[in-house]
Amino acid sequence: MNKQAHSIWFKADVDGFDTLVDLALNLRWSWSHGEEELWEPLDPELWELTHNPWLVLLTTSLSRLKSLMADPKYRRKVEEAALTKQNYMQAATWFQQKHAKSPLSCIAYFSMEFMLSEALPIYSGGLGNVAGDQLKAASDLGVPVVGVGLLYQQGYFRQVLDADGAQRALYPYNDPGLLPIIPVRDENGEWVRIKFAFPGYSVWVRAWQAQVGRATLYLLDTNDAANPPFHRGITSELYGGGSETRLLQEIVLGVGGWRLLRKLGYHPEVCHLNEGHAAFAVLERARTFMEETGQPFEVALAATRAGNLFTTHTAVPAGFDRFAPELVTKYLSDYTNDVKIRLHDVLALGRQNPADPNEQFNMAYLAIRGSGAINGVSRLHGEVSRTLFQSLFPRWPGDEVPVGHVTNGVHMPSWDSSEAEDLWTRACGTDAWLGTATTDRTEQMRQVPDADIWTLRSNARAELVRYTRRRLARQLASSGCSSAQIDEAARVLDPQALTLTFARRFATYKRPTLLLHDPERLVRILTNPDRPVQLLIAGKAHPADEPGQAMIREWTQFIRRRPEVRPHVVFLSDYDMLLTEQLVHGVDVWINNPRRPWEACGTSGMKILANGGLNLSELDGWWAEAYADDVGWAIGDGKERGEDPQWDAAEADALYTKLEQEIIPLFYNRDTDGLPIAWIKCVRESMARLTPQYSADRAVREYTEKYYLPGASAYHERVKDDGASAARIVSWRQQVAESWNTARFGPVRVQTNDGYHHFESSIQLGDLSPEFVRVELYASTSPGGSPERHVMTRDIGPEQASTNSYVYKARVPATRPADDFTPRLIPYKDEAMVPLEASEILWQR
């Protein structure tokens, strides 16, 4: 029997109980639509409230369980679910079929949060959404990912609205025994724990395991009885506590996470840092290599960094975690002393100016200096990130700052409704998201009849209205409202009306009150008797974010003070994964209006795609690359305006106008059969074209082929022969750094003939070896084009070799003026990553 069944041993003699335990403890049920038929009969009310099979199974009475298992129809469903799971676990996958012989055997995916299911509430929002969806997609595709995160005793706060509509933050306890996780035990059955030595005391960290299809997620927590109260609370709250708690959480995640993996026998080639919170894994990975090979820290870091990938999700400098030097010193001094790493060298990795002892320690800088690749999470965010990190690569052109991008996607099986999944299956066959033939899926969806799409949308909207009424009634009751007010919840919204949603974190840059800019105009839009519109609002503001909480009050007071809008506008509190699922299934239009370019990606709008919802969004994040006028609507002009109140007013006006003149008429213009043909056409094209492109399986395949596989190959080369290649790179980098300032450019001569520019540039290399550098001709991006780089060849003669002064030559097509080109000197070694590992650059003046 499963090792967790001891907690409900008195049910173990029920035939088939073990099968239910195995199903409940694999989070694959969170994206397997048919399995809810197993859990709802056990306790329908508890299932609706929690969607936690493990909790439902724990609390079901023995008599109820025996009765159901004696029912042949129910027993058959259990057996079918078990067989489906077995087939899933054993099926050949994309990775096995395409990359079976690759050098990649394991990717360690570190993240501060994972959004997998409401049954495991250890997430806040977008970052956890990306981590959870990518872990699920990796399971589907067979990509060998193992997740590492933290188990929070309280997680992120739960939101309630008081009688005045103000946010209150509550922190209910996450009882590990009621979560779909198990303790990690060694071969002797002992609970695996990691010991940390901090100044004057030790901290014990426990390990838990969640099974996510084929993938495993390990979670660390400090709520161990051997720890004093303060240290038991290190993993109490997600994004709670002060700077010291946050630093300790990130040490536990990065250092403890890597130690746990090694203790369990994992040897990841690739370490994926999902945001800078996990950057201490860079240090522990290098420390482990030092212990195994005897190499110094610089060599160990150079060897292991090739296998590290840093994904940044931050679009503003203030978003990066920074810590005071004395705080980092307090907690890392003993750690660095143990392995003979100079603390100064560690602190330097987290500073823009490594020599400034007063500069704060930036976790993103540590991640960059410890990784072999960096990426943003949308095309625009890649551009923004290159600007944010430009200071680490001074004098390098912005487009050569080494930050790429992989646009996020969402795990479609987790976010599509059962009815939407059936429609996709009928149109494209089973496992629609696992293949690479996006063109086939697009064309197949384009053949779906109008009536089928409209039936899907109408049923989903009606179900959303029913769900909203039930949830609002509970919300009003918990706020102390009267029975009459609670009864009103049963009459809000109209299943036939155009339904809009704004649901996301309430922060000023997201402009959640933009629709309230002209309240009277909004009221007219909502209450039009011929073409009514209804609006669902949801979102939390961080407990320390007073402006965000004030914007929540603006909405709740608008609803309470305007009786005519109450049937049309609902603010649903405690925006969580269960509410998100309902919203993305039923909403007609998803609204997102942040200040560009501060939305790194904005995956929430992707979740509606498979369900036939449409986006009305700022040209920011993913929508900046996905938008076309036949799949949705855009706000703004695609330019950065900053915090300009006049521009906010202009965009609010444009938002109202777009609703009044385009969106509402398109929805309500019907043919003789009552179908909004033009609306359905837009829905169909959005589903067909955007859903495959913005799915997590596409994103994970892209990560695998763009970063994981090359990173694994580079890592194997670097660590071979105890890091011989890394040692050569460190030696080269030191010599380049010491001699760089001795190089000087001489004059440059240009002749143009026969359709070519002929360049000759003199350069005195000083103490630099010519084998350590490269001379290039560079021309910046031309309108509609891209930068040009041409390697210049070196003339070699006895006199030149003796003086270390050379002439470099290049011939380039004369398609642009010769003045566009400038010679430059950069470090070069075929084993090295430039400018990540050597950011020097010298331009001919």
C-alpha positions in Angstrom: 0.0 0.0 0.0 1.1 3.6 -0.6 3.3 4.9 2.2 0.8 7.6 3.0 -2.1 5.3 3.6 -1.0 4.7 7.2 -2.8 8.0 8.1 -6.1 6.4 7.1 -5.2 2.8 7.8 -8.7 1.9 8.8 -9.8 2.3 5.2 -7.0 0.2 3.8 -9.1 -3.0 3.7 -11.5 -1.4 1.3 -10.9 -3.1 -2.1 -9.5 -0.6 -4.5 -8.5 2.0 -1.9 -4.9 1.8 -2.9 -5.8 2.8 -6.4 -7.6 5.9 -5.2 -4.6 6.8 -3.0 -2.3 6.6 -6.0 -4.6 8.6 -8.1 -5.1 11.3 -5.4 -1.4 11.7 -4.8 -0.5 12.4 -8.4 -1.4 15.9 -9.5 -2.1 14.7 -13.0 -5.7 14.7 -11.9 -5.6 18.5 -12.0 -5.5 18.5 -15.8 -7.4 15.2 -16.4 -11.0 16.4 -16.8 -12.6 13.0 -16.4 -11.2 12.3 -12.9 -13.5 14.7 -11.1 -16.1 12.0 -11.5 -14.1 10.0 -9.0 -13.9 12.6 -6.3 -17.1 14.6 -6.4 -19.3 11.6 -5.3 -17.2 11.1 -2.2 -18.2 14.6 -0.8 -19.8 16.9 -3.4 -19.7 20.0 -1.2 -16.1 19.6 0.0 -15.1 18.8 -3.6 -16.7 22.0 -4.9 -14.9 24.1 -2.3 -11.5 22.6 -2.4 -10.9 20.4 -5.5 -8.5 18.5 -3.4 -8.9 14.7 -4.0 -6.5 13.8 -1.2 -8.4 15.9 1.3 -11.7 14.5 0.1 -10.4 10.9 0.4 -9.1 11.6 3.9 -12.4 12.9 5.2 -14.8 10.5 3.5 -16.4 8.1 5.9 -15.6 4.4 5.7 -19.2 3.5 5.0 -19.4 6.0 2.1 -16.2 4.7 0.6 -17.3 1.0 0.9 -20.7 1.9 -0.6 -19.1 3.6 -3.6 -16.5 0.9 -4.2 -19.3 -1.7 -4.2 -21.1 0.2 -7.0 -20.0 -1.4 -10.3 -20.4 1.8 -12.2 -18.1 3.8 -9.8 -15.6 0.9 -9.5 -15.4 0.9 -13.3 -14.6 4.6 -13.3 -11.8 4.0 -10.8 -10.3 1.2 -12.9 -10.5 3.3 -16.1 -8.8 6.2 -14.4 -6.0 4.0 -13.2 -5.5 2.5 -16.6 -5.5 6.0 -18.2 -2.9 7.1 -15.7 -0.8 4.0 -16.4 -1.0 4.5 -20.1 0.0 8.1 -19.7 3.0 7.2 -17.5 4.2 4.5 -20.0 3.5 6.2 -23.3 6.4 7.3 -25.6 6.9 11.0 -25.3 8.1 13.8 -27.6 11.5 14.0 -25.8 12.0 10.3 -26.0 11.2 10.2 -29.7 13.2 13.2 -30.7 16.1 13.6 -28.2 16.6 10.1 -26.8 20.4 10.2 -27.5 21.0 13.7 -26.2 23.4 14.4 -23.4 20.4 15.8 -21.3 19.2 13.6 -18.5 17.9 16.0 -15.9 16.9 19.7 -15.6 16.6 21.1 -12.1 13.8 23.7 -12.2 14.0 26.1 -9.2 11.2 28.5 -8.4 10.0 30.4 -5.4 6.4 29.3 -6.2 4.5 26.7 -8.2 0.9 27.0 -9.2 -0.3 23.5 -9.8 -3.7 23.2 -8.1 -5.7 25.0 -5.4 -5.1 21.8 -3.5 -1.5 22.9 -3.1 -1.7 26.6 -2.3 2.0 27.6 -2.5 1.7 30.3 -5.2 0.9 34.0 -5.6 0.4 34.6 -9.3 2.2 34.8 -12.6 5.6 33.4 -11.6 4.0 30.4 -10.0 1.6 30.0 -12.9 4.6 29.8 -15.4 6.5 27.3 -13.1 3.5 25.1 -12.6 2.4 25.0 -16.2 5.9 24.4 -17.5 6.3 21.5 -15.0 3.0 20.0 -16.3 4.0 20.4 -19.9 7.4 18.9 -19.2 5.6 15.9 -17.8 3.4 15.6 -20.9 6.4 15.9 -23.3 8.7 13.7 -21.3 11.3 16.4 -20.8 13.3 15.2 -17.7 12.5 18.1 -15.3 12.6 17.9 -11.6 11.1 20.9 -9.7 12.5 22.5 -6.5 10.4 24.9 -4.4 9.3 25.7 -0.9 6.4 24.4 1.2 4.8 27.4 2.9 3.0 26.9 6.2 0.6 29.7 5.2 1.5 30.4 1.6 0.3 33.6 0.1 -2.4 35.5 2.0 -6.1 34.9 1.5 -8.2 37.9 0.7 -11.6 38.8 2.3 -13.5 42.1 1.9 -14.9 43.7 5.0 -18.3 45.4 5.2 -16.8 48.6 3.7 -15.3 46.7 0.7 -11.7 47.0 2.0 -9.2 44.1 1.7 -8.3 42.1 4.7 -5.4 39.6 4.6 -5.8 36.2 6.3 -3.1 33.5 6.6 -4.8 30.1 7.1 -2.4 27.2 7.9 -1.5 24.7 5.2 -1.7 21.4 7.0 0.8 19.2 5.1 -1.2 16.1 6.0 -4.1 17.5 4.0 -2.0 18.4 0.9 -1.3 16.0 -1.9 2.3 15.5 -0.9 4.4 13.0 1.0 7.6 13.2 3.0 10.8 12.3 1.2 12.3 9.3 2.8 15.7 7.6 2.3 16.2 3.9 1.7 15.9 3.3 5.5 12.6 5.0 5.7 14.1 8.1 7.5 12.6 11.5 6.6 15.2 13.3 4.5 16.3 16.5 6.2 19.0 19.1 5.3 21.0 20.8 8.0 22.1 24.4 7.6 24.9 25.9 9.8 24.1 29.5 10.4 26.0 31.8 12.8 25.6 30.3 16.3 22.9 27.8 15.4 21.7 25.2 13.0 18.5 25.0 11.0 16.9 21.8 9.9 15.0 21.7 6.6 12.5 19.0 5.8 11.8 17.6 2.3 8.4 16.8 0.7 7.5 15.4 -2.6 4.6 16.1 -5.0 4.1 14.0 -8.1 3.1 15.9 -11.2 2.4 13.3 -13.8 5.8 12.1 -14.8 7.6 15.0 -13.1 8.6 15.3 -9.5 8.4 18.4 -7.4 10.5 18.6 -4.2 9.4 21.1 -1.6 11.5 22.3 1.4 10.2 23.6 4.7 11.7 24.7 8.0 8.7 23.9 10.2 10.8 21.2 11.9 10.3 20.6 15.7 14.1 20.8 16.1 14.1 24.4 15.0 13.4 27.4 17.3 10.2 29.4 16.5 11.8 32.1 14.3 13.5 29.5 12.1 10.4 27.3 11.9 8.8 30.4 10.3 11.4 30.9 7.6 9.0 29.2 5.2 5.9 30.5 6.7 4.7 33.0 4.2 5.3 33.5 0.4 6.6 37.0 -0.1 6.0 37.8 3.5 8.2 38.9 6.4 11.1 41.2 6.1 14.4 41.3 4.2 16.1 38.8 6.5 13.3 36.2 6.2 13.4 36.6 2.4 17.1 36.1 2.3 16.8 33.0 4.4 14.1 31.6 2.2 16.3 32.1 -0.9 19.2 30.4 0.8 17.0 27.5 1.7 15.7 27.3 -1.8 19.0 27.6 -3.7 21.5 26.0 -1.4 19.1 23.6 0.2 17.5 22.7 -3.0 20.7 21.8 -4.7 21.9 19.8 -1.7 18.7 17.9 -1.6 18.9 16.9 -5.3 22.5 15.7 -4.8 21.5 13.8 -1.6 18.8 12.0 -3.6 21.2 11.0 -6.4 20.3 13.6 -9.0 23.0 14.9 -11.3 21.3 17.7 -13.3 23.2 19.0 -16.4 20.9 22.0 -16.5 19.8 24.2 -13.6 16.9 26.5 -14.6 16.5 29.5 -12.3 13.0 30.8 -12.6 13.7 34.3 -11.5 16.6 35.5 -9.3 15.2 34.2 -6.0 16.9 30.8 -6.8 20.3 32.2 -7.6 22.1 30.8 -4.6 21.9 27.5 -6.4 24.7 28.9 -8.5 26.9 29.0 -5.5 26.0 25.6 -4.1 26.5 24.0 -7.5 30.0 25.5 -7.8 30.8 24.5 -4.2 29.8 20.9 -5.0 32.1 20.9 -8.0 34.9 22.3 -5.9 34.5 19.5 -3.4 34.5 16.8 -6.1 37.5 18.1 -8.1 39.6 20.3 -5.8 39.3 23.2 -8.3 39.1 26.8 -6.9 35.9 28.7 -6.9 36.6 30.7 -10.1 37.1 27.5 -12.1 34.1 25.7 -10.5 31.9 28.6 -11.4 33.1 28.7 -14.9 32.6 25.0 -15.2 29.1 24.8 -13.9 27.7 28.1 -15.2 27.4 26.6 -18.7 24.6 24.5 -17.4 22.7 27.3 -15.7 19.8 29.1 -17.3 18.4 32.3 -15.7 14.8 33.3 -16.7 14.0 36.9 -15.6 10.3 37.9 -15.2 11.0 41.5 -14.0 10.4 44.5 -16.1 11.5 47.3 -13.7 14.7 47.5 -11.7 12.8 47.8 -8.4 11.5 44.3 -9.0 14.9 42.6 -8.3 15.6 41.3 -4.8 18.4 43.2 -3.2 20.0 42.7 0.2 22.2 44.8 2.4 25.9 43.6 2.3 26.0 43.1 6.0 23.0 40.8 5.9 24.5 38.7 3.2 27.8 38.6 5.1 26.0 37.5 8.3 24.5 34.4 6.6 27.1 33.5 4.0 30.4 34.1 5.9 30.5 30.7 7.5 29.3 29.1 4.3 32.1 30.6 2.2 34.7 29.9 4.9 33.9 26.2 4.9 34.8 25.8 1.3 37.5 28.5 1.0 35.5 30.9 -1.2 36.4 34.5 -0.6 33.3 36.3 0.6 34.4 39.4 -1.4 34.2 37.3 -4.6 30.6 36.2 -3.8 29.5 39.7 -3.0 31.1 41.0 -6.2 28.9 38.6 -8.2 25.8 40.5 -7.0 27.0 44.0 -7.6 27.1 46.2 -10.7 30.4 47.6 -9.4 32.2 44.7 -7.8 34.6 47.0 -6.0 31.9 49.0 -4.2 31.5 47.6 -0.7 28.4 49.6 0.0 26.4 48.5 -3.0 23.5 46.2 -2.2 23.6 42.5 -3.3 21.4 42.0 -6.3 20.1 38.4 -6.8 19.5 39.0 -10.6 23.2 40.0 -11.0 24.3 36.9 -9.2 22.1 34.8 -11.5 23.5 36.5 -14.6 27.1 36.1 -13.5 26.5 32.5 -12.6 24.6 31.4 -15.8 25.4 30.5 -19.3 22.2 31.8 -20.8 19.6 34.4 -19.8 16.1 34.9 -21.2 13.1 37.1 -20.8 9.5 35.8 -21.1 8.3 37.6 -24.2 9.9 39.3 -27.2 9.3 42.8 -25.8 10.4 41.7 -22.4 13.7 40.5 -23.9 14.2 44.0 -25.2 13.3 45.5 -21.9 15.7 43.1 -20.0 18.6 44.0 -22.3 18.1 47.6 -21.2 17.8 46.7 -17.6 21.1 44.7 -17.7 22.9 47.1 -20.0 25.0 48.4 -17.1 26.7 45.0 -16.6 27.9 45.2 -20.2 29.1 48.8 -20.6 29.8 50.1 -24.1 28.2 47.0 -25.7 25.3 47.7 -28.0 22.0 47.1 -26.5 21.1 44.4 -28.9 24.2 42.4 -27.9 23.4 42.4 -24.2 23.2 38.6 -23.8 19.5 38.2 -23.0 17.2 36.2 -25.3 13.6 35.3 -24.9 11.1 32.5 -24.8 7.6 33.8 -24.8 5.5 32.0 -22.1 2.7 29.7 -22.7 0.0 28.1 -20.5 -0.7 24.5 -20.0 -3.9 24.2 -22.1 -5.2 21.0 -20.5 -5.2 22.7 -17.1 -7.1 25.7 -18.3 -9.6 24.5 -20.9 -13.0 23.4 -19.8 -14.3 19.9 -20.3 -16.6 21.1 -23.1 -13.7 22.9 -24.8 -11.5 19.9 -24.5 -14.2 17.8 -26.2 -14.5 20.4 -29.0 -10.7 20.4 -29.5 -10.6 16.5 -29.5 -13.4 16.4 -32.1 -11.5 18.9 -34.3 -7.9 17.8 -33.8 -7.9 14.4 -32.2 -6.6 13.4 -28.8 -3.5 15.0 -27.2 -3.9 18.1 -29.4 -1.2 20.0 -27.5 1.6 17.4 -27.6 2.5 17.5 -31.3 4.4 20.1 -33.2 2.1 20.3 -36.2 0.5 23.7 -35.2 -0.4 24.4 -38.8 -2.6 21.2 -38.9 -4.3 22.1 -35.6 -4.9 25.6 -36.9 -6.5 24.4 -40.1 -8.6 21.8 -38.3 -10.0 24.3 -35.9 -10.9 26.6 -38.7 -13.3 23.9 -39.9 -15.4 23.9 -36.7 -19.0 25.0 -37.4 -20.3 28.3 -36.2 -23.0 26.6 -34.1 -20.5 24.4 -32.2 -18.4 27.4 -31.2 -21.4 29.4 -30.1 -22.8 26.5 -28.1 -19.5 26.2 -26.3 -19.4 29.9 -25.5 -23.1 30.1 -24.4 -22.8 27.1 -22.1 -19.5 28.4 -20.6 -21.0 31.8 -19.9 -24.1 30.4 -18.3 -21.9 28.1 -16.1 -19.8 31.1 -15.1 -22.9 33.0 -14.1 -24.1 30.1 -11.9 -20.7 29.8 -10.3 -20.4 33.5 -9.7 -23.8 33.6 -7.9 -22.8 30.8 -5.6 -19.4 32.2 -4.8 -20.8 35.8 -4.3 -23.4 34.5 -1.9 -20.7 32.9 0.3 -18.6 36.0 0.0 -21.4 38.3 1.1 -22.2 36.0 4.0 -18.6 36.0 5.2 -18.6 39.8 5.1 -21.5 40.0 7.5 -24.1 41.1 4.9 -27.8 40.8 5.5 -30.0 37.9 4.3 -31.6 40.2 1.7 -28.2 41.2 0.3 -27.1 37.6 0.1 -30.4 36.7 -1.7 -29.5 39.4 -4.3 -26.5 37.3 -5.3 -28.9 34.8 -7.0 -30.0 37.5 -9.4 -26.8 39.1 -10.5 -25.6 38.8 -14.1 -27.3 37.6 -17.2 -26.2 34.3 -18.9 -26.9 35.9 -22.3 -25.0 39.2 -21.8 -21.6 40.1 -23.0 -19.2 39.3 -20.2 -16.0 41.1 -19.5 -13.3 40.4 -16.9 -10.5 42.2 -15.3 -8.7 39.8 -13.0 -5.1 40.2 -11.9 -2.9 41.5 -9.1 -4.0 45.0 -8.1 -0.9 47.2 -8.6 -0.7 50.7 -9.9 1.2 49.8 -13.1 -1.6 47.4 -14.0 -4.1 50.3 -13.9 -7.0 48.2 -12.5 -9.2 51.3 -12.2 -8.7 52.5 -15.8 -12.3 51.5 -16.6 -13.5 53.8 -13.7 -11.9 56.8 -15.3 -15.3 58.0 -16.5 -17.8 56.3 -14.2 -20.9 57.7 -15.9 -19.8 56.5 -19.3 -19.1 53.0 -17.8 -22.5 52.9 -16.2 -24.1 53.7 -19.6 -22.2 50.9 -21.2 -23.1 48.4 -18.5 -26.8 49.2 -18.2 -27.8 49.6 -21.9 -31.1 47.8 -22.0 -30.7 46.6 -25.6 -27.1 45.6 -25.4 -26.2 45.0 -21.7 -22.7 44.3 -20.6 -21.5 42.7 -17.4 -18.1 42.9 -15.7 -16.3 40.5 -13.3 -13.5 42.0 -11.2 -11.0 40.0 -9.1 -7.6 40.5 -7.8 -5.5 40.9 -4.7 -3.2 43.8 -3.6 -0.1 42.9 -1.6 -0.7 43.6 2.1 2.0 46.3 2.0 0.7 47.9 -1.2 -1.7 50.6 0.1 -2.3 52.2 -3.4 -3.3 48.8 -4.7 -5.7 48.2 -1.8 -7.1 51.7 -2.4 -8.0 50.7 -6.0 -9.8 47.6 -4.7 -11.9 50.0 -2.5 -12.6 52.2 -5.5 -14.3 49.2 -7.3 -16.2 47.9 -4.3 -17.5 51.4 -3.4 -18.5 52.0 -7.0 -20.6 48.8 -6.9 -22.1 49.6 -3.5 -23.0 53.2 -4.2 -24.5 52.6 -7.7 -27.5 50.3 -7.3 -28.1 50.3 -11.0 -24.8 48.5 -11.7 -25.0 45.8 -9.0 -26.7 43.3 -11.4 -23.9 44.0 -13.9 -20.7 44.3 -11.9 -19.3 41.8 -9.3 -16.0 42.0 -7.4 -15.1 38.4 -6.5 -12.7 38.2 -3.5 -9.8 35.9 -2.9 -8.7 35.5 -6.5 -7.3 32.0 -6.6 -6.8 29.1 -9.0 -10.4 27.8 -8.7 -11.8 31.2 -9.5 -9.3 31.7 -12.4 -10.5 28.4 -13.9 -14.1 29.5 -13.9 -13.3 32.9 -15.3 -11.2 31.7 -18.2 -13.8 29.2 -19.1 -16.7 31.5 -19.3 -15.6 35.1 -20.0 -16.2 36.6 -23.5 -13.5 39.3 -23.3 -10.4 39.4 -21.1 -9.2 43.0 -20.3 -5.6 43.8 -19.5 -4.4 47.4 -19.5 -1.0 47.7 -17.8 1.5 50.6 -18.5 3.7 49.4 -21.3 6.4 47.9 -21.0 5.9 46.8 -17.4 4.0 43.6 -18.1 6.7 41.1 -18.7 4.3 38.6 -20.4 0.8 38.5 -18.9 -0.1 34.8 -19.2 -3.7 35.3 -17.8 -5.0 36.3 -21.3 -3.6 33.1 -22.8 -5.8 30.9 -20.6 -9.0 32.0 -22.4 -7.7 31.1 -25.8 -8.7 27.4 -25.8 -12.1 28.3 -24.4 -13.0 30.8 -27.1 -12.5 34.0 -25.1 -11.1 37.1 -26.8 -8.4 39.5 -25.6 -8.7 43.3 -25.2 -5.2 44.2 -24.1 -2.5 46.8 -24.0 0.2 46.1 -26.7 2.5 44.8 -24.0 4.0 41.4 -23.0 2.8 38.5 -25.2 -0.1 40.5 -26.8 2.5 42.8 -28.4 3.5 39.9 -30.6 0.2 38.0 -30.8 -2.2 40.8 -31.7 -3.8 41.1 -35.0 -7.1 42.8 -35.8 -8.9 39.5 -36.6 -8.2 37.8 -33.2 -8.9 40.5 -30.7 -8.4 44.1 -29.8 -5.5 46.3 -28.8 -5.2 49.2 -26.4 -2.5 51.9 -27.0 -0.1 52.6 -29.8 2.7 50.3 -28.9 4.9 53.0 -27.4 6.2 53.7 -23.9 4.5 56.6 -22.2 5.5 56.2 -18.5 3.2 57.4 -15.7 1.5 60.1 -17.7 -2.0 60.9 -16.4 -3.0 62.5 -19.7 -2.1 59.3 -21.6 -4.0 57.2 -19.0 -7.1 59.4 -19.7 -6.6 59.0 -23.5 -6.3 55.2 -23.2 -9.4 55.1 -21.0 -11.3 57.0 -23.6 -10.1 54.7 -26.3 -11.1 51.7 -24.2 -14.7 53.0 -23.8 -14.8 53.8 -27.5 -13.6 50.4 -28.6 -16.3 48.7 -26.4 -19.0 51.0 -27.7 -18.2 51.0 -31.3 -16.5 47.7 -32.0 -16.9 45.0 -29.4 -20.4 45.4 -28.2 -21.9 45.7 -31.7 -19.9 42.7 -32.9 -21.3 40.6 -30.0 -24.9 41.6 -30.5 -25.2 41.6 -34.3 -27.0 38.3 -35.0 -28.1 36.5 -38.1 -31.5 34.9 -38.6 -30.4 31.9 -36.6 -29.4 34.1 -33.7 -25.7 33.6 -34.2 -23.2 36.5 -34.1 -21.3 35.3 -37.2 -18.6 38.0 -37.2 -17.9 37.4 -33.4 -17.7 33.7 -34.0 -15.3 34.2 -36.8 -13.0 36.2 -34.5 -13.3 33.5 -31.8 -12.5 30.7 -34.2 -9.4 32.5 -35.6 -8.2 33.3 -32.1 -8.6 29.6 -31.1 -7.1 28.3 -34.2 -4.1 30.5 -34.5 -3.2 31.6 -31.0 -3.9 28.6 -28.8 -1.2 26.3 -30.2 1.3 29.2 -30.3 0.8 30.2 -26.7 0.6 26.8 -25.1 3.2 25.7 -22.5 4.1 22.6 -24.6 5.4 25.0 -27.3 7.3 27.0 -24.7 8.9 23.9 -23.1 9.9 22.5 -26.5 11.5 25.8 -27.2 13.3 25.9 -23.9 14.5 22.3 -24.5 15.9 23.0 -28.0 17.1 26.5 -27.5 18.6 26.3 -24.0 18.4 22.9 -22.3 20.1 20.8 -24.9 22.9 23.3 -25.8 23.4 24.0 -22.1 23.8 20.3 -21.3 26.4 19.9 -24.1 28.3 22.9 -23.0 28.2 21.7 -19.4 29.6 18.3 -20.3 32.5 20.0 -22.1 33.2 22.4 -19.2 33.3 19.7 -16.5 35.3 17.1 -18.5 38.7 16.3 -17.0 37.8 18.0 -13.7 37.1 21.3 -15.5 40.2 21.6 -17.7 38.3 23.7 -20.2 36.9 25.9 -17.4 40.4 26.4 -16.0 41.6 27.5 -19.5 38.8 30.0 -19.7 39.5 31.4 -16.3 43.2 31.9 -17.2 42.3 33.5 -20.5 39.8 35.8 -18.8 42.3 36.9 -16.2 45.0 37.7 -18.8 42.5 39.6 -20.9 41.3 41.7 -17.9 44.9 42.5 -16.8 46.1 43.5 -20.3 43.0 45.1 -21.8 43.9 48.7 -21.1 47.2 48.4 -23.0 45.4 48.0 -26.4 45.1 51.1 -28.7 43.5 51.6 -32.1 45.4 53.4 -34.8 44.0 55.0 -37.9 41.4 53.3 -40.1 41.5 53.6 -43.9 38.6 52.9 -46.3 38.4 52.5 -50.0 35.2 51.9 -52.0 35.3 50.2 -55.4 33.6 47.4 -57.3 30.6 47.6 -55.0 32.6 46.9 -51.8 34.1 48.9 -48.9 37.6 47.9 -48.1 38.6 48.6 -44.5 42.1 48.5 -43.0 42.5 49.3 -39.3 45.7 49.5 -37.4 45.8 48.3 -33.8 48.4 48.1 -31.1 47.5 45.2 -28.9 50.0 46.0 -26.1 50.2 43.1 -23.7 47.2 41.3 -25.3 47.9 38.1 -27.2 46.3 38.3 -30.7 44.9 34.8 -30.1 42.9 36.2 -27.2 40.9 38.8 -29.1 38.9 39.4 -32.3 38.6 42.6 -34.3 35.2 43.2 -36.0 33.5 45.8 -38.1 30.2 46.7 -36.6 27.3 48.6 -37.9 24.2 49.3 -35.8 20.7 48.3 -36.7 19.5 50.0 -39.9 15.8 50.9 -40.4 14.0 47.6 -41.1 17.3 45.7 -40.9 19.6 44.3 -38.2 23.1 45.0 -36.9 26.0 43.8 -39.1 29.2 42.2 -37.7 32.1 41.3 -39.9 35.3 39.6 -38.6 38.4 41.4 -39.7 41.5 39.3 -40.7 44.9 40.0 -39.4 48.0 40.6 -41.5 50.9 38.8 -40.0 54.5 39.6 -40.6 57.8 39.5 -38.6 57.8 43.2 -37.8 54.2 43.1 -36.7 54.6 40.1 -34.5 57.6 41.7 -32.8 55.7 44.9 -31.9 52.3 43.3 -31.4 50.9 45.9 -33.8 48.8 44.6 -36.6 46.7 45.7 -39.5 43.2 44.1 -39.7 41.3 44.0 -43.0 37.7 43.4 -44.1 35.7 43.7 -47.2 31.9 44.4 -47.0 29.2 45.1 -49.6 28.7 48.8 -50.1 24.9 48.6 -49.4 25.2 51.2 -46.7 27.6 54.1 -46.1 31.1 53.3 -45.0 30.6 55.7 -42.1 28.1 53.2 -40.6 30.9 50.8 -39.8 33.2 51.0 -36.8 36.1 48.7 -36.0 36.0 47.2 -32.5 38.1 44.9 -30.4 36.5 42.2 -28.3 37.7 39.3 -26.2 37.7 36.0 -28.0 38.1 32.3 -27.1 36.2 29.6 -28.9 35.4 27.9 -25.5 34.1 31.1 -23.9 30.8 33.0 -23.8 31.3 36.6 -24.7 30.3 39.0 -23.4 28.9 36.9 -20.4 32.4 35.8 -19.4 34.4 38.8 -20.6 32.6 42.1 -21.2 35.5 44.3 -22.2 35.2 46.1 -25.5 37.3 48.8 -27.3 35.9 50.9 -30.1 38.0 52.7 -32.8 37.4 56.4 -32.4 
